[in-house]
Amino acid sequence: MNILIPLVAFLAAAVSPLAKKVLTSLGLGILSFTAVTTALNAAIGMAQSYFTGLPSMIFGLAGLAGIGNGLGIIAGAMVARVTFNTLKRIGVLPT
């Protein structure tokens, strides 16, 4: 029975800093993910509104040329790049 008291104290001392670090990282990750998601959604929404605001003749030609698919690929690349940079900065991925 006497061994339980030092064991509990040791575990509390070992786990407490680790738990604080994990919770801090999660909080920073959620905050940065929310900010980046909001900014990226605003940029993609603005690009979509400009693209759909084209005259119908130009919009048809752009659709035939595959510009919509190209813009989708560019938007996906932007999302991937920002996601990897964010994950590196909060310490989830190694640099």
C-alpha positions as CSV (number, residue, x, y, z in Angstrom):
1,M,0.0,0.0,0.0
2,N,2.9,2.4,0.7
3,I,4.1,2.1,-2.8
4,L,0.9,3.5,-4.3
5,I,1.5,7.0,-3.0
6,P,4.9,7.6,-4.7
7,L,3.7,5.8,-7.8
8,V,0.7,8.1,-8.1
9,A,2.9,11.2,-7.5
10,F,5.4,10.0,-10.1
11,L,2.7,9.4,-12.7
12,A,1.1,12.8,-12.0
13,A,4.5,14.5,-12.4
14,A,5.2,12.7,-15.6
15,V,1.8,12.9,-17.3
16,S,0.9,16.5,-16.4
17,P,3.5,18.3,-18.6
18,L,2.7,16.0,-21.5
19,A,-1.0,16.5,-21.2
20,K,-0.5,20.3,-21.1
21,K,1.7,20.2,-24.2
22,V,-0.9,18.1,-26.1
23,L,-3.8,20.3,-25.1
24,T,-1.8,23.4,-26.1
25,S,-0.9,22.0,-29.5
26,L,-4.5,21.0,-30.1
27,G,-5.7,24.4,-29.2
28,L,-3.2,26.1,-31.5
29,G,-4.0,23.6,-34.3
30,I,-7.7,24.3,-34.1
31,L,-7.2,28.0,-34.1
32,S,-4.8,28.1,-37.0
33,F,-6.9,25.5,-39.0
34,T,-10.0,27.7,-38.5
35,A,-8.3,30.9,-39.6
36,V,-6.7,29.2,-42.6
37,T,-10.0,27.6,-43.6
38,T,-11.9,30.8,-43.4
39,A,-9.3,32.7,-45.4
40,L,-9.1,30.0,-48.1
41,N,-12.8,29.7,-48.4
42,A,-13.1,33.5,-48.8
43,A,-10.5,33.4,-51.6
44,I,-12.1,30.5,-53.4
45,G,-15.5,32.1,-53.1
46,M,-14.2,35.3,-54.6
47,A,-12.6,33.4,-57.5
48,Q,-15.9,31.6,-58.1
49,S,-17.9,34.8,-58.1
50,Y,-15.6,36.4,-60.6
51,F,-15.6,33.3,-62.8
52,T,-19.4,33.0,-62.8
53,G,-19.7,36.7,-63.5
54,L,-18.2,36.3,-67.0
55,P,-20.5,36.9,-70.0
56,S,-22.2,33.7,-71.2
57,M,-20.1,33.5,-74.5
58,I,-16.8,33.7,-72.6
59,F,-18.1,31.4,-69.9
60,G,-19.0,28.8,-72.5
61,L,-15.6,29.0,-74.2
62,A,-13.9,28.8,-70.8
63,G,-15.9,25.7,-70.0
64,L,-14.9,24.1,-73.2
65,A,-11.3,24.9,-72.6
66,G,-11.4,23.3,-69.1
67,I,-10.6,26.4,-67.2
68,G,-13.0,25.4,-64.4
69,N,-11.1,22.1,-63.9
70,G,-7.8,24.0,-63.9
71,L,-9.0,26.4,-61.3
72,G,-10.2,23.5,-59.2
73,I,-6.7,21.9,-59.4
74,I,-5.1,25.2,-58.4
75,A,-7.5,25.6,-55.5
76,G,-6.7,22.0,-54.4
77,A,-3.0,22.7,-54.6
78,M,-3.4,25.8,-52.5
79,V,-5.4,23.9,-49.8
80,A,-2.8,21.2,-49.7
81,R,0.1,23.6,-49.5
82,V,-1.5,25.6,-46.7
83,T,-2.4,22.4,-44.8
84,F,1.1,21.0,-44.9
85,N,2.6,24.3,-43.8
86,T,0.2,24.6,-41.0
87,L,0.8,21.0,-39.8
88,K,4.6,21.7,-39.9
89,R,4.3,24.8,-37.8
90,I,2.2,23.3,-35.1
91,G,4.5,20.3,-34.9
92,V,2.4,17.5,-36.2
93,L,4.6,16.8,-39.2
94,P,8.4,16.7,-39.1
95,T,10.1,19.4,-41.1
